[in-house]
Amino acid sequence: MNKPIRMRRDVSDVLLDVFIYTFLFAVTVGTLYPFLNVLAISFNESVDTVRGGITIFPRSLTLENYRLIFSYPGLLTGLKISILRTVIGTALGVGSAAMLAYVLSRVDFQARRFLSTYLALTMYVSGGMIPVYILFRDLNLLGTFEVYVLPGLVSAFNVFIVRSFIDGLPFEMQESAMIDGASDFRIFWRIILPLLKPSLATIALFLAVGQWNSWFDTYLYNGSEPSLTTLQFELMKVLQTTQPGGGTNPNDRNVTEQLLRVSPESVKMAITVVVTMPILVVYPFLQRYFVKGMTLGAVKS
């Protein structure tokens, strides 16, 4: 039995390995430290947080910051609306982008160049906030749940990502299905759509993060509708309450007084953890598709 051959390594090889591992360790620590520091401050007692000096472990462990946040009125309603808009908005956005990308990828579609140019222009030209507000008002979208979903149905960037993937697929698959008598919808549903998982997972992550983190549209269009508030909007109000001179609501005076007893830094970090955790939980399930979906169409033979 032959013994495995061991290559001799000189001092330069060992030093190079030490440098590489040290550098990667430093990058890892630099990447994880901000997240661990935010987590530690969110679980630390507010009075102790003011002293500073907290690294990656809470010095005085407590759940008071989270308890005060979740006792704030409207947070449960905001959580429900945020989940609904994220799920519905992501599903409809992914579906519309996939269907439009399939149409634009068909070489027998005569208006594909015009529509592609029109979509590309929307990435660089915008009417502005006031015209958009007037448009939503005239469409009776103010004070409705639809204002969260309809404006994001079509995104040019997402459409082009999916179209790049479809362009990379052999067109002979579609031709074979046409010869067998399959309709355009059947080709899309049974052949193209199952192959779009990497690109759809990529744009689904973009849409989900955008919907979950959005709060400014609530402020503009549904700020006076308590039943249509979102989690981000409510947490923004919590953060304002903890700031010096923050507005108070007479109906929420007990909660407001409790929030004023904690440090703004602790509440800010707890809010950061609350709004970030759902995305961190979802991301690992989409990570294997994400890199592949982002590089689609980058190299063409």
C-alpha positions in Angstrom: 0.0 0.0 0.0 1.4 3.3 -1.1 1.8 6.0 1.6 0.4 9.4 0.8 3.0 11.9 -0.3 3.4 14.8 2.0 4.6 18.0 0.5 7.2 19.9 2.5 6.2 23.4 3.4 8.7 26.1 4.0 8.5 29.1 6.4 6.9 31.4 3.8 4.0 29.0 3.3 3.4 28.9 7.1 3.6 32.6 7.4 1.2 33.1 4.5 -1.4 30.7 6.1 -1.0 32.6 9.4 -1.6 35.9 7.7 -4.7 34.6 5.8 -6.3 33.1 8.9 -5.6 36.2 11.0 -7.0 38.4 8.3 -10.2 36.3 8.0 -10.6 36.2 11.7 -10.3 40.0 11.9 -12.9 40.4 9.1 -15.2 38.0 10.9 -14.9 39.9 14.2 -15.4 43.2 12.5 -18.5 42.0 10.8 -20.1 40.3 13.8 -19.2 42.8 16.5 -21.8 45.5 15.5 -24.6 43.0 15.6 -23.5 41.5 18.9 -23.1 44.9 20.4 -26.6 45.9 19.4 -28.0 42.7 20.9 -26.1 43.2 24.1 -27.3 46.8 24.6 -30.9 45.7 23.8 -30.7 43.2 26.7 -28.9 45.5 29.1 -30.5 47.6 31.8 -31.2 51.1 30.6 -29.6 52.9 33.6 -26.5 50.8 33.2 -26.4 51.4 29.4 -25.9 55.1 30.0 -22.5 54.4 31.6 -21.3 53.0 28.3 -18.5 50.4 27.8 -20.8 47.5 26.8 -19.2 45.2 24.2 -20.8 41.9 23.1 -22.2 40.8 26.5 -24.9 42.6 28.5 -23.5 43.9 31.8 -26.9 43.9 33.6 -29.2 41.5 31.9 -32.9 42.4 31.6 -35.9 42.0 29.4 -37.4 45.4 30.4 -36.6 47.1 27.1 -38.6 44.5 25.1 -41.4 44.4 27.6 -41.9 48.1 27.3 -41.8 48.1 23.5 -44.4 45.3 23.2 -46.7 46.9 25.7 -47.0 50.0 23.5 -50.6 50.3 22.0 -50.9 49.6 18.3 -47.9 47.3 18.1 -49.9 44.1 17.7 -52.0 45.7 14.9 -48.8 47.0 13.2 -47.3 43.6 13.4 -50.3 42.0 11.7 -50.4 44.6 8.9 -46.7 44.3 8.4 -46.9 40.6 8.0 -49.8 40.8 5.6 -48.2 43.4 3.4 -45.0 41.5 3.3 -46.6 38.2 2.4 -49.1 39.6 -0.1 -46.8 42.3 -1.6 -44.0 39.8 -2.1 -46.2 37.1 -3.6 -47.9 39.5 -6.0 -44.6 41.3 -6.9 -42.9 38.0 -7.7 -45.8 36.8 -9.7 -46.1 40.0 -11.8 -42.4 40.2 -12.4 -42.2 36.6 -13.6 -45.1 37.0 -16.0 -43.9 40.3 -17.4 -40.4 39.0 -17.8 -41.6 35.9 -19.7 -43.5 38.1 -22.1 -40.5 40.4 -22.7 -38.3 37.4 -23.2 -40.3 36.1 -26.2 -38.7 37.0 -29.4 -42.0 36.8 -31.2 -43.4 39.6 -29.1 -43.2 42.7 -31.3 -43.5 45.3 -28.5 -40.7 43.8 -26.4 -38.2 46.5 -27.3 -40.6 49.4 -26.6 -41.7 48.0 -23.3 -38.2 47.2 -22.2 -37.1 50.7 -22.9 -40.2 52.1 -21.1 -39.4 50.0 -18.0 -35.8 51.0 -18.0 -36.8 54.7 -18.0 -38.8 54.2 -14.9 -35.6 53.3 -13.0 -34.2 56.8 -13.7 -37.2 59.1 -14.1 -39.8 59.7 -11.3 -42.6 62.1 -11.0 -41.8 63.0 -7.4 -43.6 62.7 -4.1 -46.3 65.2 -4.7 -47.5 63.9 -8.1 -47.5 60.3 -6.7 -49.6 61.5 -3.7 -52.1 63.2 -6.0 -52.3 60.1 -8.2 -53.0 57.8 -5.2 -55.6 60.3 -4.0 -57.3 60.3 -7.3 -57.2 56.5 -7.4 -58.9 56.4 -3.9 -55.9 54.5 -2.5 -55.4 56.8 0.5 -56.5 55.1 3.7 -56.6 51.6 2.2 -54.4 48.5 2.5 -54.0 48.4 -1.3 -51.7 51.4 -1.2 -49.1 49.1 0.4 -49.3 46.5 -2.4 -50.3 48.0 -5.7 -47.4 50.5 -6.2 -44.9 47.7 -5.9 -46.5 45.2 -8.2 -44.0 45.9 -11.1 -40.4 46.8 -10.5 -38.2 47.2 -13.6 -35.1 45.9 -11.8 -36.8 42.7 -10.7 -38.3 42.2 -14.2 -34.8 42.5 -15.8 -33.3 40.0 -13.3 -36.0 37.4 -14.2 -35.8 38.2 -17.9 -32.0 37.6 -17.8 -32.5 34.2 -16.4 -35.2 33.3 -19.0 -32.9 34.5 -21.8 -30.3 32.0 -20.6 -32.6 29.1 -20.9 -32.6 27.1 -24.2 -35.5 28.4 -26.4 -35.8 24.9 -27.8 -37.7 23.9 -24.7 -40.5 26.3 -25.5 -40.4 25.4 -29.2 -40.8 21.7 -28.3 -43.8 22.5 -26.1 -45.4 24.5 -28.8 -45.1 21.6 -31.2 -46.8 19.4 -28.7 -49.7 21.9 -28.6 -49.0 23.6 -25.3 -50.4 27.1 -24.8 -48.3 30.1 -23.8 -49.7 30.0 -20.2 -49.0 26.2 -20.0 -45.4 26.8 -21.2 -44.9 29.4 -18.6 -46.5 27.5 -15.7 -45.2 24.0 -16.4 -41.8 24.6 -18.0 -40.4 28.2 -17.3 -41.7 28.9 -13.8 -40.2 25.7 -12.1 -36.8 26.8 -13.5 -37.0 30.3 -12.1 -36.4 29.4 -8.5 -33.0 31.2 -8.1 -34.2 34.5 -9.7 -37.6 34.4 -8.0 -35.9 33.8 -4.6 -33.6 36.8 -5.2 -36.4 39.2 -6.0 -38.6 37.8 -3.3 -35.9 38.7 -0.8 -35.7 42.2 -2.2 -39.4 42.7 -2.0 -39.8 41.1 1.4 -37.1 43.4 2.9 -38.6 46.4 1.3 -42.1 45.7 2.4 -41.1 44.8 6.0 -38.9 47.8 6.5 -41.2 50.4 4.9 -42.8 53.0 7.1 -42.8 56.2 5.2 -45.7 55.2 3.0 -47.7 54.6 6.2 -46.8 58.1 7.4 -47.9 59.6 4.1 -51.0 57.6 3.1 -52.3 55.9 6.3 -51.0 58.0 9.2 -54.5 58.7 10.5 -55.7 55.1 10.1 -54.9 53.1 13.3 -56.2 49.9 11.8 -53.7 50.2 8.9 -50.6 51.1 10.8 -47.4 49.1 10.4 -44.9 47.7 12.8 -42.1 50.0 11.6 -44.4 53.1 11.9 -45.4 52.2 15.5 -41.8 51.5 16.5 -40.8 54.8 15.0 -43.4 56.5 17.3 -42.0 54.5 20.2 -38.5 55.8 19.4 -39.8 59.4 19.2 -41.5 59.0 22.6 -38.2 58.1 24.2 -36.5 61.2 22.8 -36.3 64.4 24.8 -39.3 66.5 23.8 -41.0 63.5 22.1 -44.7 63.8 21.6 -47.1 62.2 24.0 -50.6 60.8 23.6 -53.0 61.4 26.5 -54.6 58.0 25.9 -51.2 56.3 26.2 -49.8 58.3 29.2 -49.0 55.2 31.3 -46.9 53.6 28.6 -45.3 56.9 27.7 -44.2 57.5 31.3 -42.7 54.0 31.3 -40.8 54.6 28.1 -39.4 57.9 29.3 -37.8 56.0 32.2 -35.6 54.0 29.9 -32.6 55.3 27.9 -33.2 56.1 24.2 -30.1 54.0 23.3 -31.5 50.8 24.8 -34.9 51.3 23.2 -33.3 52.0 19.8 -31.2 48.8 20.0 -34.2 46.7 21.0 -36.2 48.1 18.1 -33.3 47.3 15.8 -33.3 43.7 16.9 -37.1 43.4 16.6 -37.2 44.7 13.0 -34.1 42.8 11.9 -34.7 39.4 13.4 -37.5 38.2 10.9 -35.3 39.0 7.9 -32.3 37.2 9.5 -34.5 34.1 10.1 -35.8 34.1 6.4 -32.4 34.8 4.7 -30.7 31.5 5.3 -33.5 29.7 3.5 -33.0 31.9 0.4 -29.2 32.3 0.6 -28.4 29.3 -1.7 -30.5 30.9 -4.5 -29.5 34.5 -3.8 -25.9 34.5 -5.2 -26.9 32.5 -8.3 -29.9 34.7 -8.9 -27.8 37.9 -8.7 -25.2 36.7 -11.2 -27.7 35.5 -13.8 -27.0 36.9 -17.2 -23.6 38.3 -16.1 -21.7 36.1 -18.5 -23.2 35.1 -21.8 -21.6 32.6 -24.3 
